[in-house]
Amino acid sequence: MNGISRLDIKQLRILSALLKLKNVSDVARKMGLTQQAISEQLRKLRDLFDDRLFIRQGNTMVATPKAIALEKPVNQILTQVEALLIPKKFTPSSYKGVFTISATDYAIAALLPQLLEITRREAPGLKLIIRDFASDNVNQLISAGELDLLISFPEFIPANLIYDTLFEEQHICIAGKDTVFSSSTLNLAEVAAHPQLVVSASRANLRGSHDQWFADKGYARNIVMSVPGFSFVPDLLCSTDLIAFYPSRLLPNAKVKQLEVELLPPPFKVIAAWHPRSNNSDIHQWLIAQLKRI
């Protein structure tokens, strides 16, 4: 290790150039250094390899057997170092690896079937692991490298992560397909008073994402049931008189129908988020681009 600590890339480049050009002044000119600097580095190389390496004969430097034996491995090392600095072009078709995505059940239903279709066609060597979205420890998991990408809503994403908006979504009001209402268009008072089902993925409680919006309009919602994911909603509405606000991209569904209401809550963003260390990751950027296509 002591010898390695005394050797640097510049010295190997000088050694390679001397073996090729066999002249100190030519090497100095090629490398933009003084002859004195080349001679000083040659002195260090001689000390390091315990060999004269070159013997001067007139204006020519004649390599010793030790120097000749070093030529091939030194050039191989320099080639490998140079290769490290050449950016490799990313091609999805040749990529091989495992990518872990944490997604809400909404994202799983709305985006992942199409994403899987794209990856199987364009990046067959990519394997996907999909995990439930757990807002309580998502920062710990992604910081530890157990997650590569999050697909969720902005309010569930830690501030230290980088994110990109995939699209805007709109909740619409739905009910079971056979539910009957007295009017064709419901006003907000009627919607608020009607028994409602909400999705509460991160907390098991009777609170929904639009509670504050209703409160700002002067209404309290009549929430009677909460479920942990959107996938439960159609079956429950189909067998009850409840209504719910449901993402438009998950429709149509034969078990439910859209209700006409006088006003809908504001749209919301669906985002992809990742750790700053992955900001220049080709596979991250490619997958995010595919999600935007979807």
C-alpha positions as CSV (number, residue, x, y, z in Angstrom):
1,M,0.0,0.0,0.0
2,N,2.9,2.3,0.7
3,G,4.0,2.1,-3.0
4,I,0.5,2.7,-4.3
5,S,0.1,5.8,-2.2
6,R,3.2,7.2,-3.9
7,L,2.0,6.6,-7.5
8,D,-0.4,8.8,-9.4
9,I,-2.0,8.9,-12.8
10,K,0.3,11.6,-14.1
11,Q,3.4,9.5,-13.4
12,L,1.9,6.6,-15.4
13,R,1.1,8.9,-18.3
14,I,4.7,10.2,-18.3
15,L,6.0,6.6,-18.2
16,S,3.8,5.6,-21.1
17,A,4.8,8.7,-23.1
18,L,8.6,8.1,-22.5
19,L,8.2,4.5,-23.6
20,K,6.5,5.7,-26.8
21,L,8.5,8.9,-27.6
22,K,11.9,8.0,-26.0
23,N,12.7,11.6,-25.6
24,V,12.3,13.9,-22.5
25,S,11.8,17.1,-24.4
26,D,9.2,15.5,-26.7
27,V,7.3,14.2,-23.7
28,A,7.4,17.6,-22.0
29,R,6.1,19.3,-25.1
30,K,3.3,16.8,-25.6
31,M,2.2,17.0,-21.9
32,G,2.6,20.8,-21.6
33,L,5.3,20.4,-18.8
34,T,8.9,21.5,-18.4
35,Q,11.7,19.1,-19.0
36,Q,12.6,19.6,-15.4
37,A,9.2,18.4,-14.3
38,I,9.4,15.3,-16.5
39,S,12.9,14.5,-15.1
40,E,11.6,14.9,-11.5
41,Q,8.7,12.5,-12.1
42,L,11.1,10.1,-13.8
43,R,13.2,10.2,-10.6
44,K,10.2,9.3,-8.5
45,L,9.3,6.5,-10.9
46,R,12.9,5.1,-10.7
47,D,12.7,5.2,-6.9
48,L,9.2,3.6,-6.8
49,F,10.1,0.7,-9.2
50,D,13.7,0.4,-7.9
51,D,15.0,0.5,-11.5
52,R,16.6,3.0,-13.8
53,L,13.8,2.5,-16.3
54,F,15.5,4.6,-19.0
55,I,19.2,5.1,-20.0
56,R,20.2,8.1,-22.0
57,Q,21.9,7.5,-25.3
58,G,22.4,10.8,-27.0
59,N,19.0,12.4,-27.4
60,T,17.2,9.1,-26.9
61,M,16.0,7.4,-23.8
62,V,16.5,3.6,-24.0
63,A,14.1,1.6,-21.9
64,T,15.3,-1.1,-19.5
65,P,13.8,-4.5,-19.5
66,K,11.8,-3.5,-16.4
67,A,10.3,-0.5,-18.2
68,I,9.5,-2.6,-21.3
69,A,7.7,-5.1,-19.0
70,L,5.7,-2.2,-17.5
71,E,4.5,-0.8,-20.9
72,K,1.5,-3.1,-21.4
73,P,0.0,-3.1,-17.9
74,V,0.5,0.7,-17.6
75,N,-1.3,1.4,-20.9
76,Q,-4.1,-1.0,-19.8
77,I,-4.5,1.0,-16.6
78,L,-4.6,4.3,-18.5
79,T,-7.1,3.0,-20.9
80,Q,-9.3,1.8,-18.1
81,V,-9.1,5.1,-16.3
82,E,-10.0,7.0,-19.4
83,A,-13.0,4.7,-19.9
84,L,-14.3,5.8,-16.5
85,L,-14.5,9.3,-17.7
86,I,-16.4,8.5,-21.0
87,P,-20.2,8.7,-20.3
88,K,-21.9,5.6,-21.4
89,K,-25.0,6.1,-23.5
90,F,-28.1,4.7,-21.7
91,T,-30.2,2.3,-23.7
92,P,-33.3,0.9,-22.0
93,S,-33.1,-2.3,-24.1
94,S,-29.7,-3.2,-22.7
95,Y,-30.4,-2.1,-19.1
96,K,-30.4,-4.9,-16.5
97,G,-31.4,-4.2,-12.9
98,V,-34.0,-4.1,-10.2
99,F,-36.0,-1.0,-9.4
100,T,-38.2,-0.6,-6.4
101,I,-41.2,1.7,-6.5
102,S,-43.4,2.7,-3.6
103,A,-46.9,3.8,-4.8
104,T,-50.3,4.5,-3.5
105,D,-53.0,2.1,-4.5
106,Y,-54.3,4.9,-6.8
107,A,-51.0,5.0,-8.6
108,I,-50.8,1.2,-8.8
109,A,-54.2,1.1,-10.5
110,A,-53.9,4.2,-12.7
111,L,-50.3,4.0,-13.9
112,L,-48.5,0.7,-13.3
113,P,-50.3,-1.5,-15.8
114,Q,-49.3,0.8,-18.6
115,L,-45.8,1.2,-17.1
116,L,-45.3,-2.5,-17.0
117,E,-46.4,-2.9,-20.6
118,I,-43.8,-0.3,-21.6
119,T,-41.0,-1.8,-19.6
120,R,-41.6,-5.3,-20.8
121,R,-41.5,-4.0,-24.4
122,E,-38.7,-1.5,-24.2
123,A,-36.6,-2.6,-21.2
124,P,-37.1,-6.3,-20.8
125,G,-34.0,-6.6,-18.5
126,L,-35.6,-4.2,-15.9
127,K,-37.3,-5.9,-13.0
128,L,-39.8,-3.9,-10.9
129,I,-40.7,-4.3,-7.2
130,I,-43.8,-2.5,-6.2
131,R,-44.4,-1.7,-2.5
132,D,-47.3,-0.1,-0.7
133,F,-46.9,3.5,0.1
134,A,-46.2,4.0,3.8
135,S,-46.0,7.7,4.5
136,D,-44.7,7.3,8.1
137,N,-41.3,5.8,7.1
138,V,-41.0,6.5,3.4
139,N,-38.1,9.0,4.0
140,Q,-36.2,6.4,6.0
141,L,-36.7,3.8,3.4
142,I,-35.6,5.9,0.4
143,S,-32.6,7.3,2.3
144,A,-31.5,3.8,3.1
145,G,-31.7,2.8,-0.6
146,E,-34.6,0.4,-0.1
147,L,-36.8,2.5,-2.4
148,D,-35.9,4.1,-5.7
149,L,-39.0,6.0,-6.6
150,L,-42.2,7.2,-5.0
151,I,-45.5,7.8,-6.8
152,S,-47.9,9.7,-4.6
153,F,-49.3,13.1,-3.8
154,P,-47.2,16.2,-2.8
155,E,-48.5,16.3,0.8
156,F,-47.1,12.8,1.5
157,I,-43.6,13.5,0.2
158,P,-40.7,14.7,2.5
159,A,-39.4,18.1,1.7
160,N,-35.8,16.8,1.2
161,L,-36.7,14.7,-1.8
162,I,-36.8,15.9,-5.4
163,Y,-40.0,15.4,-7.3
164,D,-41.6,16.0,-10.7
165,T,-45.3,16.4,-11.5
166,L,-46.6,13.7,-13.7
167,F,-50.1,15.1,-14.2
168,E,-53.1,16.7,-12.5
169,E,-56.0,14.6,-11.4
170,Q,-59.6,15.5,-10.6
171,H,-61.9,13.8,-8.0
172,I,-65.4,13.4,-9.2
173,C,-68.5,12.4,-7.1
174,I,-69.7,8.9,-7.7
175,A,-72.4,6.5,-6.3
176,G,-73.5,2.9,-6.8
177,K,-74.9,2.4,-10.3
178,D,-78.4,1.9,-9.0
179,T,-78.5,4.7,-6.4
180,V,-81.4,7.1,-7.0
181,F,-81.3,10.8,-6.1
182,S,-84.2,13.3,-6.1
183,S,-82.4,15.8,-8.4
184,S,-80.2,15.4,-11.4
185,T,-77.6,17.9,-10.1
186,L,-76.7,17.9,-6.4
187,N,-75.8,21.1,-4.7
188,L,-72.9,21.2,-2.1
189,A,-75.3,21.1,0.8
190,E,-76.9,17.9,-0.5
191,V,-73.5,16.3,-1.2
192,A,-72.2,17.3,2.3
193,A,-75.2,15.9,4.1
194,H,-75.3,12.6,2.2
195,P,-73.6,9.6,3.9
196,Q,-70.1,9.5,2.4
197,L,-67.2,7.0,2.1
198,V,-63.6,8.4,2.2
199,V,-60.3,6.9,1.4
200,S,-57.9,7.3,4.3
201,A,-54.7,5.5,3.3
202,S,-52.2,7.0,5.8
203,R,-54.4,7.1,8.9
204,A,-57.4,5.0,9.9
205,N,-59.9,7.8,10.7
206,L,-63.1,9.4,9.4
207,R,-61.3,12.2,7.6
208,G,-61.0,12.9,3.9
209,S,-58.8,15.0,1.7
210,H,-61.6,17.4,0.9
211,D,-62.8,18.1,4.4
212,Q,-61.2,21.6,4.5
213,W,-62.6,22.5,1.1
214,F,-66.1,21.7,2.3
215,A,-65.5,23.6,5.6
216,D,-64.4,26.6,3.6
217,K,-67.7,26.5,1.8
218,G,-69.5,26.3,5.1
219,Y,-70.4,22.6,5.2
220,A,-69.4,19.6,7.3
221,R,-69.3,16.3,5.5
222,N,-71.3,13.3,6.7
223,I,-68.5,10.7,6.6
224,V,-69.7,7.3,7.8
225,M,-67.0,5.0,6.6
226,S,-63.3,5.1,5.6
227,V,-61.3,2.5,3.7
228,P,-57.5,2.2,3.2
229,G,-57.5,2.3,-0.6
230,F,-59.5,3.3,-3.7
231,S,-59.8,-0.3,-4.9
232,F,-62.5,-1.0,-2.2
233,V,-64.7,1.9,-3.2
234,P,-66.7,0.6,-6.2
235,D,-67.8,-2.6,-4.4
236,L,-68.9,-0.7,-1.3
237,L,-70.8,1.9,-3.2
238,C,-72.5,-0.7,-5.3
239,S,-74.0,-2.4,-2.2
240,T,-74.9,0.8,-0.2
241,D,-76.4,4.2,-0.5
242,L,-73.0,6.0,0.1
243,I,-71.3,8.4,-2.2
244,A,-67.6,9.1,-2.6
245,F,-65.1,11.4,-4.3
246,Y,-63.1,9.2,-6.7
247,P,-60.2,9.9,-9.1
248,S,-61.3,10.3,-12.7
249,R,-58.6,8.1,-14.1
250,L,-60.0,5.1,-12.3
251,L,-63.2,5.3,-14.3
252,P,-65.3,4.0,-16.0
253,N,-66.3,1.2,-13.6
254,A,-69.4,-0.8,-14.2
255,K,-70.3,-0.8,-10.5
256,V,-70.6,3.0,-10.1
257,K,-71.8,6.1,-11.9
258,Q,-70.7,9.7,-11.9
259,L,-73.0,12.2,-10.2
260,E,-73.6,15.7,-11.4
261,V,-72.7,18.2,-8.7
262,E,-72.7,22.0,-8.8
263,L,-69.0,22.3,-7.9
264,L,-66.1,19.9,-7.7
265,P,-63.0,20.2,-5.4
266,P,-59.9,21.6,-7.0
267,P,-57.6,19.2,-9.0
268,F,-54.6,17.7,-7.3
269,K,-51.1,16.7,-8.5
270,V,-49.7,13.2,-8.9
271,I,-45.9,13.3,-8.6
272,A,-42.9,11.0,-8.8
273,A,-40.2,11.7,-6.1
274,W,-36.7,10.4,-5.6
275,H,-33.6,10.9,-3.4
276,P,-31.2,13.7,-4.6
277,R,-28.4,11.1,-5.0
278,S,-30.4,9.6,-7.9
279,N,-30.9,13.0,-9.7
280,N,-28.6,12.0,-12.6
281,S,-29.7,8.4,-12.8
282,D,-30.5,7.4,-16.3
283,I,-33.0,4.7,-15.3
284,H,-34.8,7.1,-13.0
285,Q,-35.1,9.7,-15.7
286,W,-36.3,7.2,-18.3
287,L,-38.9,5.7,-16.0
288,I,-40.2,9.2,-15.1
289,A,-40.5,10.0,-18.8
290,Q,-42.5,6.9,-19.4
291,L,-44.8,7.8,-16.5
292,K,-45.4,11.2,-18.0
293,R,-46.2,9.5,-21.4
294,I,-48.8,7.4,-19.6
